[in-house]
Amino acid sequence: MRSLGLFLLGNIAAWEPEALEAIREQARKDDNWRVQEIAAKAFDRYCHDRGYEAALPVIEDWLNDPHPNVCRAVSEGLRIWTGRPYFSTHPELAICLISQHKAHESIYLRKSVGNALRDIGRKFPDLVEKEVSGWDLKNEKVGFTSRLVNKRKKL
C-alpha cells in the first residue's frame, strides 16, 4: 500500500507540492527497500513532468537533505542520469551533484553514488575519471565508492 501510494503521488507531484513533500517524508521514514525504490521512481516522475532543468533546485534541495534515504531517492531515481533530458547534455553537472555524497556515512547512499557514476562513465568515461582522480582514496568511504565506480574496468 505504501508503494502504491508513492507511485500515485509521483504522478501528481509536479502539480501538487504536498504530494512531493509526502514522497520526501515517506523516503525519510520508511526503511523498506521496495518502498525506497518506488520513492526514487516517484521523484524521477516529478522531475520528468516538471522538466529536469526546471527541477534542478528541488534536486539540489533533496541532495542536501540530512537523511540519506532522501538523497538516495535522487541518485537512484534519476539513474541513468545521462539518459535523462538535460543531464544527457550536461553530464558534468550530474557528476558533480552525485559526487558530493561519495564519503557519506550511509553505505546505502554510497552504493547508489558509485553505481550511478559507473553508469555515467559508460558514456562519459573521461569526465568520471577526471572527477574520481581528484578523490582522497585514503578515506575508507571514498575508496569504497571509487571501487564501485571502477568496477566496470575489471570486467
C-alpha positions in Angstrom: 0.0 0.0 0.0 2.9 2.4 0.8 4.5 1.7 -2.6 1.2 2.2 -4.4 0.6 5.5 -2.6 4.1 6.7 -3.5 3.6 5.7 -7.1 0.3 7.7 -7.3 1.9 10.7 -5.5 4.7 10.7 -8.1 2.1 11.1 -10.9 0.7 14.4 -9.3 3.8 15.8 -7.6 4.7 18.2 -10.3 1.3 20.0 -9.8 0.7 19.3 -6.1 3.6 20.4 -3.8 2.0 18.5 -0.9 2.4 15.3 -2.9 6.2 15.9 -3.4 6.6 16.6 0.3 4.7 13.4 1.1 7.2 11.4 -1.1 10.1 13.0 0.7 8.6 12.3 4.1 8.0 8.7 3.2 11.5 8.3 1.9 12.8 9.7 5.2 10.9 7.3 7.5 10.4 4.1 5.5 13.4 1.7 5.6 11.8 -0.9 3.4 14.0 -1.2 0.2 11.0 -1.8 -2.0 9.3 1.4 -0.8 12.6 3.3 -1.3 12.7 2.1 -4.9 9.2 3.5 -5.5 10.1 6.7 -3.8 13.0 7.1 -6.2 10.8 6.4 -9.2 8.2 8.8 -7.9 10.9 11.5 -7.6 12.0 10.8 -11.2 8.4 11.1 -12.3 8.2 14.5 -10.6 11.5 15.6 -12.4 10.3 14.3 -15.7 6.9 16.1 -15.5 8.5 19.3 -14.3 11.4 19.1 -16.7 14.8 18.1 -15.4 16.3 21.5 -15.7 13.4 23.2 -14.0 13.6 20.6 -11.3 17.3 21.4 -10.5 16.5 23.5 -7.4 14.5 20.6 -5.9 17.1 18.0 -7.0 19.7 20.1 -5.1 17.5 20.6 -2.1 16.8 16.8 -1.8 20.5 16.1 -2.2 21.2 18.4 0.7 18.6 16.7 2.9 20.2 15.3 6.1 18.5 11.9 5.7 20.4 9.5 3.3 17.2 7.9 2.0 16.1 11.3 0.6 19.4 11.8 -1.1 19.3 8.2 -2.4 15.9 8.8 -3.9 17.5 11.4 -6.1 20.7 9.5 -7.0 18.8 6.3 -7.7 15.6 7.9 -9.1 17.5 9.7 -11.9 19.6 6.7 -12.9 20.8 6.6 -15.6 21.3 10.3 -15.2 22.7 10.9 -18.7 19.7 9.1 -20.1 17.6 11.9 -18.8 16.9 15.1 -20.8 19.2 18.0 -19.7 21.7 15.7 -18.0 22.4 14.0 -21.3 23.9 17.3 -22.4 25.2 18.3 -19.0 26.8 15.2 -17.6 29.4 17.2 -15.7 26.6 18.7 -13.6 25.2 15.2 -12.9 28.6 14.0 -11.8 29.1 17.0 -9.6 25.7 16.6 -7.9 26.1 12.9 -7.3 29.7 13.0 -6.2 29.0 15.2 -3.2 27.9 12.0 -1.3 31.0 9.9 -2.1 32.0 9.8 1.6 28.6 9.7 3.2 28.1 7.7 6.3 25.4 5.7 4.7 26.7 2.7 2.7 23.3 2.5 1.1 23.8 6.0 -0.4 27.4 5.5 -1.3 26.5 2.3 -3.2 23.9 4.4 -5.2 26.5 7.1 -5.9 29.1 4.6 -7.1 26.7 2.8 -9.3 25.3 6.0 -10.7 28.7 7.3 -11.6 29.7 4.0 -13.1 26.6 4.3 -15.3 27.6 7.8 -16.4 31.1 6.5 -17.0 29.9 4.2 -19.8 29.0 7.3 -21.9 31.4 9.8 -20.4 34.5 7.9 -19.1 36.8 10.9 -19.3 34.5 13.1 -17.2 34.0 10.4 -14.5 37.7 9.6 -14.4 38.6 13.3 -14.0 36.2 13.5 -11.0 37.4 10.3 -9.3 41.1 11.1 -9.9 40.7 14.0 -7.5 39.3 12.0 -4.7 41.1 11.2 -1.5 41.3 7.4 -1.7 42.9 7.2 1.8 39.4 7.9 3.1 37.8 4.5 3.5 34.4 5.6 2.5 35.6 7.4 -0.6 37.7 4.4 -1.5 34.6 2.2 -1.3 32.7 4.5 -3.6 35.7 4.7 -6.0 35.8 0.9 -6.2 32.2 0.8 -7.2 32.8 3.4 -9.9 35.7 1.5 -11.3 34.2 -2.0 -11.0 33.4 -2.0 -14.8 37.1 -1.8 -15.6 37.7 -5.2 -14.1 35.2 -7.0 -16.3 
